[in-house]
Amino acid sequence: MKVPRQKNQNNPAHKNVKSEQENTNESQKKKVKRYFELDKPDSKTDTKTDEVKVYNVKVTPRILWNQKQKDQKRQFLKNEYGNTFSQRKQKKKYPGKAPIDPKRLEKHSRGEGLQGIGVRNPIHKLKLQKKEKLYQKALEQAARSEILLTEDQGYVELEDEDSNTRAINQQIIARNIDIAAATKIFELNLDFGPYRAKYSRNGRYLLLGSKKGHLASFDWVTKKLNFEINVMESIHDISWLHIETMVAAAQKDWLYIYDNTGTELHCVKTISKVLKMEFLPYHFLLASVNEYGFLSWLDISIGEIAGECNSRAGRPKAMTHNPYNATLCLGDSKGVVSLWAPTVKEPLAKILCHKTPVSAISVDNRGLYMATSGVDRSIKIWDIRNLDGPLQHYKVWSPPVDLDFSQKDMLAVGFNETVEIYSNCCTQTVSKPYLRHKMAKTVNNFKFCPFEDVLGIGTDRGFTSIIVPGSGEPNFDALESNPFQTKKQRKEAEVKALLEKIPAELITLNPFEVTEVDVPTMKDIIDSKKKLLHVKPKKVDMTPRRKNKGQTHIARKKIIKDAARRDHIEKLKAASALYEKDEQKEKPVRKQSFGVLDRFVSNPTKSKK
Amino acid sequence: MEGIDDIEHIASDHDQLISVISKLDKTQHIIEPTRNEPTNINSEFNLIKKSNKSILKNVSNILSDTASHVEITKKLLKSQEESKVLSKPLEKPQVERIKRATGYLETKKKVGRWDPIVARSRTVDQVFFPLKKAENRLQPTQAFISKLKTKSELERELEAVDPPDIVQEDDEEEQVYPMSYEEMVEHRQHLAKIRAQESYRAAKAKRQSKIKSKKYHRILKKDRLKQQLKEFEELQKSNPEEALKKLEALEKSRALERHTLRHKNTGKWAKNKMIRAKYDKEARQEIAEQLAVSRSLTQKTQDPDSSDDDAEDNVVIPDIALAQDPMNPWMLKQNNKSNVDAEFDFGYKKYLKGKMFKHKEDSGSEDEAEKNNDTTKACSDAGLNTLKNKIEKIFNNKNESAQIDKNIEEDNSTEQNQSDLNQPIQNNSNITKNKIVETEQKQKENKMKKNKETLNNNKKSLKTKLVATSYWTVEPVENKDKKYTEGVGGAFDNLERNISKQVNMKLDIFRRKLRKLEQLTASKSKKKSKRIGNSESYIPENNLEYLKLATQNKKAIIDEQLLETTSKTIPTEETISDDIMSRAMLHNKIPAEEPTNSNIDPSKFIEVKPKFLNSEISRQETELDVLDDEQVVPKVNIEEVFEEDDVVASFRQEKEDEANKDKPEDINLTLPGWGAWGGKGVKAPKRKRNRFITKFAPKTPRRDENKGDVIIKEYKDLKLDAHKVKELPYPFNSVKEFEASLRAPLGNTFIPETAHRKLTRPNVVTMAGAIIEPMDEDELLQKKNRTFKSSNVIQFINKDG
């Protein structure tokens, strides 16, 4: 049965080859014809072989060779084992491990591996190839271990399909969830002015700092208070340090560091008048920007300033850090967002986001998207990894006060007294919010709680915690940040984190730059070696592994451009049609002109009036 | 027998004859070796290389003539044909070559069996030593038991008859140790202590030997000297012979010193110094010291046995006039600095002198004159020697007094002695004190004369005083110094003085002003309390007030503008569509223009259309809307208020500047007017432009080139580059491959634990305590080694050696 089928399969291929050859002959005479432009030969083959699906493959000598090899092999096997071989293959009793979804593999992939071309020594080559196999196994294992991520993301399910999720308020949510989860909706009425709230990295602890000096930290799940003090000075910003026993507060003049009992550990006088702070956990850097736009990075592990520079952008409007590459994003009053690294005195990049002052910035967890909002009542989503134009441009009714991305890329937008949460607003254009929470208080800032479906809002009269289903990452990595960390684990994690501290110099736009070879310097070294007599320089293939991904593809842009133009033309046509209609309505009136005698012509419209 | 003899005789004769004949013919003939004696071993060199085939043929030819022999000839020929003559053995080098070749092949084959093993062990991830794993499987019970045997009856009987020697273990254990355990510990501790102390001492000695301080060494020497003196004294008491020997040794050293030219003024160093001495005070001092050393060394010790005359001859009469001459280094006996080398001898001399006194006192028969002599001698010594010597003398005196205690009778005389001795010292010191006072007075006078003598100068002068050899010399030298300072330092002093004066002046002015201001403010406050509306006193406060007002005013202006400008309302959905339409109309011409521009500006076409979100309408606005119904409140479009057009323009300008910053400029080498008309507005011809203006190749496109309003800084981060790899490590010759080898993380926080362990396991694992034996041939049989087939690696290893 199989032999004729093979023949059938082979025949069209050969025919295709023929046709290709003919085409090439033709191409010499005429234009080059692509495979999809061929009509006649395909139709012929189609009519001949109806049962077999025919794919048009551009036949290259390599493919032919491969085909030949396969055929030979098959023939050989048949001669050796007869038909049993194929049967045996099907009848495998224990097929081994379950196959892995290639998408999952792709997710864990570290990119293209070693080919073994650039290694001449066969011993090393073999060793490296073995290592490569281990890498592959590690990748598979990582993909397989996803089965251990048992928790699912939260969501809101509506009984009737038509109604909107935004209509669901916190009371409804509280009614429909279990009691333990419902305790996560709470409100704190506090008297010391607008509050800022921040969650610790494992999402267990909450830090509150008010403009009127109220500073408190507590385990927000059990509501167990760590400390509560009034620093008797204005607090402009607060930040957790690497563990929950240390807290930084930017007070009126200087930066203070307190421990979990409220004892002042340090008063950092080298950093003054701080307005915004961010902590970079892997670098142990406390980044801050002060009233005059001075940026400073304080290495809290050694107590030294890792970098300082003047942003020359005046009073900062918003600041956040990009978790992907640890750069600081600073929004200024000119609508420009600039990216900063501690060792470079100038911005790594600048993006003109708005024509008005920037009011808030947020970068998503993976460092793909940046959301900015301006006083011009617009929100824009940017591709921060490639530093490319606005992916989305939203207009809202009032200027947003604050923005925050959740771990699952939900964007919370704070207006005066409302907080709206938009889900999946980066890749798609959304029109309405996922959830909306109205309060009788003005919003000061808010943060999504890591590993919880909770949004904590600091308001002018206290703190509000609301539930946003599906906002948090359901599965935590206990080695990374563990919400259920014990004291001992915390201590060990601290030591480990210190050992794995990344130096401040490595903060760049591309965090993988360290893994790349410094090709220009290498070239210089090789060139200098070439100049030496009797020294034979090594032949080196200089092509880097990573292409510059930041560069825009002009072809892609052209396509977009064409699409935009087509769209535009269509619209123009429609518009002109409309316009013409209007004109046509008016034209007959105008056409019948008799020059000076027009006044005598009776005007029906006028007469009507 | 005779016949044989004859034949031999004839043969020898024949041989002789032939040799003679052959000699006639003067050419050399290789004589065919002849076999004289039958031997078992035939040398291959002696064999005659003649084929016997021809002989056989000849024979057969002869035989063929006769018919009867035809048969025989045929047989012979046949046998000749059939018989296989052994081929000639190959020559030795050839044979050996073949042997070597075959040997090589054999050994290659033998050794080649190991190739896959070697290749495998080189490429394998992990090697575990020892290679042979011990059988750790438990034996089946039956097998184990079968090995155990009970003793047979015969054995038991034999044992009863002849019991096996009981190994005297107890005896061995009870070895006689020289020490008990406690003793041993103690002993060891003691030894350790001694060792430690020794090491401390060694360390201390090392440390001390490294000390360069002269003062320290001086003190050390002095201590040593004292110690030696004490020892010598004791020696004299206990063992006078030894003491005498020591004295003799001293005398010998003196003789040696006299004999040599050391510490004289004849050496090269001394001559050089002498040349310098004219101008350099220090050089003078050094020479003086040197000479003083030689003198002290060569001074004859007054032996108690020697005659008095000699002693009298040796008496040095102090020439005060000479000694006081500051410029005469030869007379500089009074030096504060004691020579380091000579110190020991110095001390001895002093001691000896003291001894002499004692001796005389002891003798009892003493002349007053002699005594006087001695005292004068002592006086002179005291007067001439340095302060240290004085101290030593006091020491001597003490010695004397110690002696005196024994002889109570001559108390008075000794007292006199002492007083006599002490007087000159006191005198001397008095004199010096006077001198010091004088100099100080002079200095004071100087100070009075020159108003501003800096403190530093004073200090310097004091220092010089200390360094100087005598107080007499101080004055002129110091004067000189002062002159110098006046010459060079004076200028500086003047400058300083001037500046300080100016500063003081200014300070004074300021102070005055301050005082005035204070007075003023005081008066103002008073006035304020009296009259509030005083204009003068309010100037600063008014300023502040003015500033504050200004800011407020500005705000007000903004407010006005807000009210004035806008008539637009927030776009509703209707207006949105209108907007789109209007924009479409506006952009009508743009697509027609764009194709001409090859440079793509994404900002012109990838404009994401703003999407109006169905977001919350703030309460304020709704309130405003409510108000709208009743009265017309001009609504403000906030974005238009805050929007600054030049924000975009300035940003683009910034981007352009950034791009142009590192663009190389064209080099223009055209000479305007050269070979053509020049002047204003005249352009160089195209040919010239092409030739003389060198254009640089365009740089690689910037990252932000096609990105609209984004500036990406292109820079070289040196701090980061320090972390990057600059040269490819050994096995790689492709950047891509090397980077690929680094791409995957190994840590357990990044990959699963098992994978992490697999990736980070050690290359070589050795079992603790196990003996690692070399490989044996069993390894060849192992499957893993047999199946290793990587011809590349095996080839490479073979090629490598």
Interface residues (C-beta under 8 A of the other chain):
Chain A: R110 G111 E112 G113 L114 Q115 G116 I117 G118 V119 R120 N121 P122 I123 H124 K125 L126 K127 L128 K130 K131 L134 Y135 K137 A138 L139 Q141 A142 S145 K334 G335 V336 T343 V344 E346 P347 L348 A349 K350 I351 L352 K355 T356 P357 G374 V375 D376 R377 S378 I379 L387 D388 G389 P390 L391 Q392 H393 Y394 K395 V396 W397 S398 P399 V413 F415 N416 E417 T418 E420 Y422 T429 V430 S431 K432 P433 R436 K438 D477 L479 E480 P503 E505 L506 T508 L509 E513 V514 T515 E516 V517 D518 V519 T521 M522 I525 K538 K539 V540 D541 M542 T543 P544 R545 R546 N548 G550 Q551 T552 I554 K557 K558 I560 K561 A564 R565 H568 I569 K571 L572 A575 L578
Chain B: A119 R122 T123 D125 I570 I580 M581 A584 M585 H587 N588 P591 E594 I600 P602 S603 F605 I606 E607 V608 K609 P610 K611 F612 L613 N614 S615 E616 I617 S618 R619 Q620 E621 I638 E639 F642 E643 E644 D645 V647 V648 S650 F651 E654 P701 R703 D704 N706 K707 G708 D709 V710 I711 I712 K713 Y715 D717 K719 L720 D721 A722 H723 K724 V725 K726 E727 L728 Y730 P731 F732 N733 S734 V735 K736 E737 F738 E739 A740 S741 L742 R743 A744 P745 N748 T749 I751 P752 T754 A755 H756 K758 L759 S790 N792 V793 Q795 F796 I797
